[in-house]
Amino acid sequence: MQHSRIRDISETGMSILLPEGETCGDLAKPGRALAAILSLPSGVVRLRAEVVHCSAPRGGSGGLLVGACISEIPAEDRDRVAAYIAERS
């Protein structure tokens, strides 16, 4: 899922918007392990996640929406994500 965008993120999961033209195929198959690098204002976060679902986003915005559960994230990066979410709440 190169050059995808995180649409929503929580401390336990995220939704990833794939560009138009991508398919749910093997790339976004439920159970598939993903490695993600997020660039937050406080620094880079590296994590691993597992695909839960893949579907067309509501509202016809194009591309596909992949829901993923965060399965592995270093404590420092988890704190960075939690602070990022808190700033936007």
WOJOQUI-V309989 format. One record per helix or strand. SS is the DSSP state (alpha for helix, beta for strand). FROM is the first residue (numbers start at 0). LEN is the number of residues. If there is no record, write none. Layout:
ss: {SS | SS}
from: {FROM | FROM}
len: {LEN | LEN}
This chain:
ss: {beta | beta | alpha | beta | beta | beta | alpha}
from: {4 | 12 | 25 | 32 | 42 | 63 | 74}
len: {5 | 6 | 3 | 8 | 13 | 10 | 14}
